[in-house]
């Protein structure tokens, strides 16, 4: 569009749809000002100046997220650790620039200075995304490279459809480790002391 009274959003399927607005630039030119100007109920991500529409998560997605978040939080509290875990929706200003704001499903932050009232500034230590048909492409390619380049230490992609977890521990390995749902999966940033056991979640999530 040419900045009249409409703008486009890239949907989870890679398509574009129009939404009403007063003045909007083209995809690739959006900034945080445009991001914050959207209605509160319009959940999107801004990546390199492109706005991506975000669909509502499924109940299975939310169930997995809740269980994993509980395991991580309990571990940190038990260790009296300085790290904190957060789950979506929460803004993460990944590159600390004016062109990117993402909302990962779950993050761990170990530097308290990154936590502000409005958002997280900079790369989290740990990022977890739960894949779906609509988010798979963005999570596996675009956001993978964004997270690595920004300095994220560890990135998990939980794939409920294929019953696997893809783990990138960027500090140590160039290639991912792929686990099955029945595996005991260590969290690298905690030196493997925390192990996520998806079998403890019961049935209905995978």
ChimeraX commands (.cxc) that place a marker at each C-alpha (Angstrom):
marker #1 position 0.00,0.00,0.00 radius 0.5
marker #1 position 1.11,3.59,-0.47 radius 0.5
marker #1 position 0.35,4.92,2.98 radius 0.5
marker #1 position -3.26,6.06,2.50 radius 0.5
marker #1 position -5.89,4.62,4.83 radius 0.5
marker #1 position -5.05,0.90,4.82 radius 0.5
marker #1 position -2.11,-1.35,5.59 radius 0.5
marker #1 position -1.25,-5.02,5.21 radius 0.5
marker #1 position -0.31,-7.67,7.75 radius 0.5
marker #1 position 1.49,-10.87,6.89 radius 0.5
marker #1 position -0.55,-13.71,8.34 radius 0.5
marker #1 position 0.75,-16.94,9.89 radius 0.5
marker #1 position 0.26,-18.64,6.50 radius 0.5
marker #1 position 2.50,-16.17,4.72 radius 0.5
marker #1 position -0.46,-14.40,3.15 radius 0.5
marker #1 position -1.30,-10.72,3.43 radius 0.5
marker #1 position -4.51,-9.12,4.59 radius 0.5
marker #1 position -5.56,-5.51,4.89 radius 0.5
marker #1 position -6.45,-3.69,8.08 radius 0.5
marker #1 position -7.77,-0.19,8.59 radius 0.5
marker #1 position -5.40,2.54,9.66 radius 0.5
marker #1 position -4.80,6.23,9.05 radius 0.5
marker #1 position -1.29,6.11,7.66 radius 0.5
marker #1 position 1.04,3.16,7.29 radius 0.5
marker #1 position 4.29,2.54,5.41 radius 0.5
marker #1 position 5.04,-0.53,3.33 radius 0.5
marker #1 position 6.10,-3.89,4.77 radius 0.5
marker #1 position 9.78,-3.71,5.63 radius 0.5
marker #1 position 9.47,-0.06,6.69 radius 0.5
marker #1 position 7.49,-0.42,9.92 radius 0.5
marker #1 position 8.98,0.79,13.19 radius 0.5
marker #1 position 8.18,0.48,16.88 radius 0.5
marker #1 position 6.00,3.58,16.58 radius 0.5
marker #1 position 3.77,1.66,14.15 radius 0.5
marker #1 position 3.86,-1.41,16.39 radius 0.5
marker #1 position 2.68,0.51,19.44 radius 0.5
marker #1 position 0.02,2.33,17.40 radius 0.5
marker #1 position -1.85,-0.93,16.73 radius 0.5
marker #1 position -4.94,-1.74,18.84 radius 0.5
marker #1 position -4.19,-3.65,22.04 radius 0.5
marker #1 position -6.23,-6.64,20.85 radius 0.5
marker #1 position -4.19,-6.93,17.62 radius 0.5
marker #1 position -1.34,-9.31,18.52 radius 0.5
marker #1 position 1.57,-9.09,16.08 radius 0.5
marker #1 position 5.34,-9.37,15.86 radius 0.5
marker #1 position 7.62,-6.86,14.18 radius 0.5
marker #1 position 10.69,-8.41,12.55 radius 0.5
marker #1 position 13.08,-6.31,10.47 radius 0.5
marker #1 position 10.35,-3.81,9.69 radius 0.5
marker #1 position 7.76,-6.42,8.68 radius 0.5
marker #1 position 4.59,-6.88,10.74 radius 0.5
marker #1 position 3.41,-10.49,11.17 radius 0.5
marker #1 position -0.08,-11.27,12.40 radius 0.5
marker #1 position -0.24,-13.84,15.21 radius 0.5
marker #1 position -3.09,-16.32,15.51 radius 0.5
marker #1 position -4.53,-17.29,18.90 radius 0.5
marker #1 position -2.75,-20.33,20.37 radius 0.5
marker #1 position -4.50,-23.68,20.70 radius 0.5
marker #1 position -5.39,-25.27,24.03 radius 0.5
marker #1 position -2.66,-27.88,23.47 radius 0.5
marker #1 position -0.14,-25.13,22.88 radius 0.5
marker #1 position -1.16,-23.38,26.08 radius 0.5
marker #1 position -1.08,-26.63,28.04 radius 0.5
marker #1 position 2.50,-27.42,27.00 radius 0.5
marker #1 position 3.58,-23.85,27.68 radius 0.5
marker #1 position 2.04,-23.88,31.15 radius 0.5
marker #1 position 3.68,-27.19,32.10 radius 0.5
marker #1 position 7.16,-26.27,30.86 radius 0.5
marker #1 position 6.95,-22.84,32.47 radius 0.5
marker #1 position 6.03,-24.48,35.80 radius 0.5
marker #1 position 9.01,-26.87,35.60 radius 0.5
marker #1 position 11.45,-24.04,34.86 radius 0.5
marker #1 position 10.04,-21.70,37.51 radius 0.5
marker #1 position 10.16,-24.40,40.19 radius 0.5
marker #1 position 13.77,-25.20,39.34 radius 0.5
marker #1 position 14.88,-21.56,39.52 radius 0.5
marker #1 position 13.06,-21.01,42.82 radius 0.5
marker #1 position 14.51,-24.21,44.26 radius 0.5
marker #1 position 18.01,-23.07,43.38 radius 0.5
marker #1 position 17.30,-19.50,44.53 radius 0.5
marker #1 position 18.64,-18.48,41.15 radius 0.5
marker #1 position 18.85,-14.98,39.74 radius 0.5
marker #1 position 17.21,-15.92,36.42 radius 0.5
marker #1 position 13.53,-15.31,35.71 radius 0.5
marker #1 position 11.20,-17.00,33.24 radius 0.5
marker #1 position 8.43,-15.25,31.32 radius 0.5
marker #1 position 5.83,-16.46,28.84 radius 0.5
marker #1 position 3.84,-14.80,26.07 radius 0.5
marker #1 position 2.44,-12.34,25.51 radius 0.5
marker #1 position 5.49,-10.29,26.43 radius 0.5
marker #1 position 7.41,-7.90,24.19 radius 0.5
marker #1 position 11.09,-8.63,23.56 radius 0.5
marker #1 position 13.07,-5.88,21.85 radius 0.5
marker #1 position 15.50,-8.44,20.51 radius 0.5
marker #1 position 18.02,-6.23,18.70 radius 0.5
marker #1 position 17.41,-3.11,20.81 radius 0.5
marker #1 position 16.61,-1.29,17.58 radius 0.5
marker #1 position 13.51,0.33,16.13 radius 0.5
marker #1 position 12.63,-2.45,13.65 radius 0.5
marker #1 position 12.09,-5.64,15.67 radius 0.5
marker #1 position 9.81,-6.64,18.55 radius 0.5
marker #1 position 9.03,-10.34,19.06 radius 0.5
marker #1 position 6.86,-12.33,21.47 radius 0.5
marker #1 position 8.46,-15.74,22.08 radius 0.5
marker #1 position 6.33,-18.37,23.79 radius 0.5
marker #1 position 8.75,-18.64,26.73 radius 0.5
marker #1 position 12.02,-16.98,27.68 radius 0.5
marker #1 position 14.56,-17.07,30.50 radius 0.5
marker #1 position 16.38,-13.87,31.44 radius 0.5
marker #1 position 19.44,-13.99,33.72 radius 0.5
marker #1 position 20.46,-10.33,33.49 radius 0.5
marker #1 position 17.99,-8.31,35.56 radius 0.5
marker #1 position 19.02,-5.11,33.74 radius 0.5
marker #1 position 17.23,-6.37,30.62 radius 0.5
marker #1 position 13.87,-6.36,32.38 radius 0.5
marker #1 position 11.94,-3.09,32.04 radius 0.5
marker #1 position 8.32,-2.21,32.78 radius 0.5
marker #1 position 7.46,-2.13,29.06 radius 0.5
marker #1 position 9.49,-4.99,27.60 radius 0.5
marker #1 position 12.61,-7.14,27.69 radius 0.5
marker #1 position 15.56,-5.36,26.08 radius 0.5
marker #1 position 18.08,-7.53,24.24 radius 0.5
marker #1 position 18.47,-11.24,23.67 radius 0.5
marker #1 position 17.10,-13.66,26.30 radius 0.5
marker #1 position 19.43,-16.40,27.54 radius 0.5
marker #1 position 16.87,-19.06,26.60 radius 0.5
marker #1 position 13.99,-19.00,24.11 radius 0.5
marker #1 position 11.31,-21.64,23.56 radius 0.5
marker #1 position 8.78,-21.69,20.74 radius 0.5
marker #1 position 5.95,-24.21,20.29 radius 0.5
marker #1 position 5.51,-24.93,16.60 radius 0.5
marker #1 position 2.20,-25.05,14.77 radius 0.5
marker #1 position 1.30,-25.31,11.09 radius 0.5
marker #1 position 0.92,-21.55,10.96 radius 0.5
marker #1 position 4.17,-20.64,12.78 radius 0.5
marker #1 position 6.53,-23.44,11.72 radius 0.5
marker #1 position 8.18,-21.60,8.85 radius 0.5
marker #1 position 8.81,-18.42,10.78 radius 0.5
marker #1 position 10.02,-20.14,13.96 radius 0.5
marker #1 position 12.29,-22.63,12.13 radius 0.5
marker #1 position 13.97,-20.20,9.78 radius 0.5
marker #1 position 13.44,-16.48,10.27 radius 0.5
marker #1 position 13.34,-16.42,14.06 radius 0.5
marker #1 position 16.03,-19.10,14.37 radius 0.5
marker #1 position 18.52,-16.83,12.61 radius 0.5
marker #1 position 17.30,-13.72,14.45 radius 0.5
marker #1 position 17.75,-15.40,17.83 radius 0.5
marker #1 position 21.20,-16.75,17.01 radius 0.5
marker #1 position 22.45,-13.45,15.59 radius 0.5
marker #1 position 21.03,-11.48,18.52 radius 0.5
marker #1 position 22.98,-13.59,21.04 radius 0.5
marker #1 position 20.37,-16.00,22.42 radius 0.5
marker #1 position 22.32,-18.78,24.14 radius 0.5
marker #1 position 19.79,-21.61,23.75 radius 0.5
marker #1 position 16.73,-22.07,21.52 radius 0.5
marker #1 position 14.14,-24.85,21.79 radius 0.5
marker #1 position 11.47,-25.64,19.22 radius 0.5
marker #1 position 8.78,-27.98,20.53 radius 0.5
marker #1 position 7.02,-29.75,17.67 radius 0.5
marker #1 position 3.81,-31.39,18.97 radius 0.5
marker #1 position 2.80,-32.68,15.53 radius 0.5
marker #1 position 6.06,-34.59,15.00 radius 0.5
marker #1 position 6.50,-35.35,18.72 radius 0.5
marker #1 position 10.02,-33.98,18.97 radius 0.5
marker #1 position 12.03,-31.13,20.43 radius 0.5
marker #1 position 14.77,-29.42,18.43 radius 0.5
marker #1 position 17.41,-27.86,20.68 radius 0.5
marker #1 position 20.05,-25.35,19.56 radius 0.5
marker #1 position 22.70,-24.61,22.20 radius 0.5
marker #1 position 24.51,-21.89,20.29 radius 0.5
marker #1 position 27.30,-21.56,22.86 radius 0.5
marker #1 position 28.51,-25.08,22.18 radius 0.5
marker #1 position 27.13,-26.58,18.95 radius 0.5
marker #1 position 26.61,-25.46,15.37 radius 0.5
marker #1 position 23.96,-28.10,14.72 radius 0.5
marker #1 position 20.84,-28.90,16.77 radius 0.5
marker #1 position 20.13,-31.94,18.90 radius 0.5
marker #1 position 16.76,-33.54,18.14 radius 0.5
marker #1 position 14.98,-35.26,21.02 radius 0.5
marker #1 position 11.86,-37.39,21.15 radius 0.5
marker #1 position 9.05,-36.51,23.51 radius 0.5
marker #1 position 9.94,-39.50,25.73 radius 0.5
marker #1 position 13.54,-38.28,26.20 radius 0.5
marker #1 position 14.90,-36.48,29.25 radius 0.5
marker #1 position 15.96,-33.13,27.79 radius 0.5
marker #1 position 18.63,-31.10,29.64 radius 0.5
marker #1 position 18.57,-27.31,29.70 radius 0.5
marker #1 position 22.02,-26.21,28.56 radius 0.5
marker #1 position 22.15,-22.80,30.21 radius 0.5
marker #1 position 21.73,-24.57,33.57 radius 0.5
marker #1 position 24.51,-27.06,32.74 radius 0.5
marker #1 position 21.95,-29.85,32.34 radius 0.5
marker #1 position 20.90,-29.74,36.00 radius 0.5
marker #1 position 17.35,-28.97,34.92 radius 0.5
marker #1 position 15.85,-31.74,32.80 radius 0.5
marker #1 position 12.48,-31.33,31.10 radius 0.5
marker #1 position 10.45,-34.54,31.13 radius 0.5
marker #1 position 7.43,-34.24,28.85 radius 0.5
marker #1 position 6.11,-37.62,30.00 radius 0.5
marker #1 position 5.23,-35.96,33.31 radius 0.5
marker #1 position 2.63,-33.86,31.51 radius 0.5
marker #1 position 0.27,-36.78,30.97 radius 0.5
marker #1 position -1.79,-37.29,27.84 radius 0.5
marker #1 position -3.55,-34.84,25.57 radius 0.5
marker #1 position -0.74,-32.47,24.68 radius 0.5
marker #1 position 1.03,-34.47,21.93 radius 0.5
marker link #1:1,2 radius 0.2
marker link #1:2,3 radius 0.2
marker link #1:3,4 radius 0.2
marker link #1:4,5 radius 0.2
marker link #1:5,6 radius 0.2
marker link #1:6,7 radius 0.2
marker link #1:7,8 radius 0.2
marker link #1:8,9 radius 0.2
marker link #1:9,10 radius 0.2
marker link #1:10,11 radius 0.2
marker link #1:11,12 radius 0.2
marker link #1:12,13 radius 0.2
marker link #1:13,14 radius 0.2
marker link #1:14,15 radius 0.2
marker link #1:15,16 radius 0.2
marker link #1:16,17 radius 0.2
marker link #1:17,18 radius 0.2
marker link #1:18,19 radius 0.2
marker link #1:19,20 radius 0.2
marker link #1:20,21 radius 0.2
marker link #1:21,22 radius 0.2
marker link #1:22,23 radius 0.2
marker link #1:23,24 radius 0.2
marker link #1:24,25 radius 0.2
marker link #1:25,26 radius 0.2
marker link #1:26,27 radius 0.2
marker link #1:27,28 radius 0.2
marker link #1:28,29 radius 0.2
marker link #1:29,30 radius 0.2
marker link #1:30,31 radius 0.2
marker link #1:31,32 radius 0.2
marker link #1:32,33 radius 0.2
marker link #1:33,34 radius 0.2
marker link #1:34,35 radius 0.2
marker link #1:35,36 radius 0.2
marker link #1:36,37 radius 0.2
marker link #1:37,38 radius 0.2
marker link #1:38,39 radius 0.2
marker link #1:39,40 radius 0.2
marker link #1:40,41 radius 0.2
marker link #1:41,42 radius 0.2
marker link #1:42,43 radius 0.2
marker link #1:43,44 radius 0.2
marker link #1:44,45 radius 0.2
marker link #1:45,46 radius 0.2
marker link #1:46,47 radius 0.2
marker link #1:47,48 radius 0.2
marker link #1:48,49 radius 0.2
marker link #1:49,50 radius 0.2
marker link #1:50,51 radius 0.2
marker link #1:51,52 radius 0.2
marker link #1:52,53 radius 0.2
marker link #1:53,54 radius 0.2
marker link #1:54,55 radius 0.2
marker link #1:55,56 radius 0.2
marker link #1:56,57 radius 0.2
marker link #1:57,58 radius 0.2
marker link #1:58,59 radius 0.2
marker link #1:59,60 radius 0.2
marker link #1:60,61 radius 0.2
marker link #1:61,62 radius 0.2
marker link #1:62,63 radius 0.2
marker link #1:63,64 radius 0.2
marker link #1:64,65 radius 0.2
marker link #1:65,66 radius 0.2
marker link #1:66,67 radius 0.2
marker link #1:67,68 radius 0.2
marker link #1:68,69 radius 0.2
marker link #1:69,70 radius 0.2
marker link #1:70,71 radius 0.2
marker link #1:71,72 radius 0.2
marker link #1:72,73 radius 0.2
marker link #1:73,74 radius 0.2
marker link #1:74,75 radius 0.2
marker link #1:75,76 radius 0.2
marker link #1:76,77 radius 0.2
marker link #1:77,78 radius 0.2
marker link #1:78,79 radius 0.2
marker link #1:79,80 radius 0.2
marker link #1:80,81 radius 0.2
marker link #1:81,82 radius 0.2
marker link #1:82,83 radius 0.2
marker link #1:83,84 radius 0.2
marker link #1:84,85 radius 0.2
marker link #1:85,86 radius 0.2
marker link #1:86,87 radius 0.2
marker link #1:87,88 radius 0.2
marker link #1:88,89 radius 0.2
marker link #1:89,90 radius 0.2
marker link #1:90,91 radius 0.2
marker link #1:91,92 radius 0.2
marker link #1:92,93 radius 0.2
marker link #1:93,94 radius 0.2
marker link #1:94,95 radius 0.2
marker link #1:95,96 radius 0.2
marker link #1:96,97 radius 0.2
marker link #1:97,98 radius 0.2
marker link #1:98,99 radius 0.2
marker link #1:99,100 radius 0.2
marker link #1:100,101 radius 0.2
marker link #1:101,102 radius 0.2
marker link #1:102,103 radius 0.2
marker link #1:103,104 radius 0.2
marker link #1:104,105 radius 0.2
marker link #1:105,106 radius 0.2
marker link #1:106,107 radius 0.2
marker link #1:107,108 radius 0.2
marker link #1:108,109 radius 0.2
marker link #1:109,110 radius 0.2
marker link #1:110,111 radius 0.2
marker link #1:111,112 radius 0.2
marker link #1:112,113 radius 0.2
marker link #1:113,114 radius 0.2
marker link #1:114,115 radius 0.2
marker link #1:115,116 radius 0.2
marker link #1:116,117 radius 0.2
marker link #1:117,118 radius 0.2
marker link #1:118,119 radius 0.2
marker link #1:119,120 radius 0.2
marker link #1:120,121 radius 0.2
marker link #1:121,122 radius 0.2
marker link #1:122,123 radius 0.2
marker link #1:123,124 radius 0.2
marker link #1:124,125 radius 0.2
marker link #1:125,126 radius 0.2
marker link #1:126,127 radius 0.2
marker link #1:127,128 radius 0.2
marker link #1:128,129 radius 0.2
marker link #1:129,130 radius 0.2
marker link #1:130,131 radius 0.2
marker link #1:131,132 radius 0.2
marker link #1:132,133 radius 0.2
marker link #1:133,134 radius 0.2
marker link #1:134,135 radius 0.2
marker link #1:135,136 radius 0.2
marker link #1:136,137 radius 0.2
marker link #1:137,138 radius 0.2
marker link #1:138,139 radius 0.2
marker link #1:139,140 radius 0.2
marker link #1:140,141 radius 0.2
marker link #1:141,142 radius 0.2
marker link #1:142,143 radius 0.2
marker link #1:143,144 radius 0.2
marker link #1:144,145 radius 0.2
marker link #1:145,146 radius 0.2
marker link #1:146,147 radius 0.2
marker link #1:147,148 radius 0.2
marker link #1:148,149 radius 0.2
marker link #1:149,150 radius 0.2
marker link #1:150,151 radius 0.2
marker link #1:151,152 radius 0.2
marker link #1:152,153 radius 0.2
marker link #1:153,154 radius 0.2
marker link #1:154,155 radius 0.2
marker link #1:155,156 radius 0.2
marker link #1:156,157 radius 0.2
marker link #1:157,158 radius 0.2
marker link #1:158,159 radius 0.2
marker link #1:159,160 radius 0.2
marker link #1:160,161 radius 0.2
marker link #1:161,162 radius 0.2
marker link #1:162,163 radius 0.2
marker link #1:163,164 radius 0.2
marker link #1:164,165 radius 0.2
marker link #1:165,166 radius 0.2
marker link #1:166,167 radius 0.2
marker link #1:167,168 radius 0.2
marker link #1:168,169 radius 0.2
marker link #1:169,170 radius 0.2
marker link #1:170,171 radius 0.2
marker link #1:171,172 radius 0.2
marker link #1:172,173 radius 0.2
marker link #1:173,174 radius 0.2
marker link #1:174,175 radius 0.2
marker link #1:175,176 radius 0.2
marker link #1:176,177 radius 0.2
marker link #1:177,178 radius 0.2
marker link #1:178,179 radius 0.2
marker link #1:179,180 radius 0.2
marker link #1:180,181 radius 0.2
marker link #1:181,182 radius 0.2
marker link #1:182,183 radius 0.2
marker link #1:183,184 radius 0.2
marker link #1:184,185 radius 0.2
marker link #1:185,186 radius 0.2
marker link #1:186,187 radius 0.2
marker link #1:187,188 radius 0.2
marker link #1:188,189 radius 0.2
marker link #1:189,190 radius 0.2
marker link #1:190,191 radius 0.2
marker link #1:191,192 radius 0.2
marker link #1:192,193 radius 0.2
marker link #1:193,194 radius 0.2
marker link #1:194,195 radius 0.2
marker link #1:195,196 radius 0.2
marker link #1:196,197 radius 0.2
marker link #1:197,198 radius 0.2
marker link #1:198,199 radius 0.2
marker link #1:199,200 radius 0.2
marker link #1:200,201 radius 0.2
marker link #1:201,202 radius 0.2
marker link #1:202,203 radius 0.2
marker link #1:203,204 radius 0.2
marker link #1:204,205 radius 0.2
marker link #1:205,206 radius 0.2
view
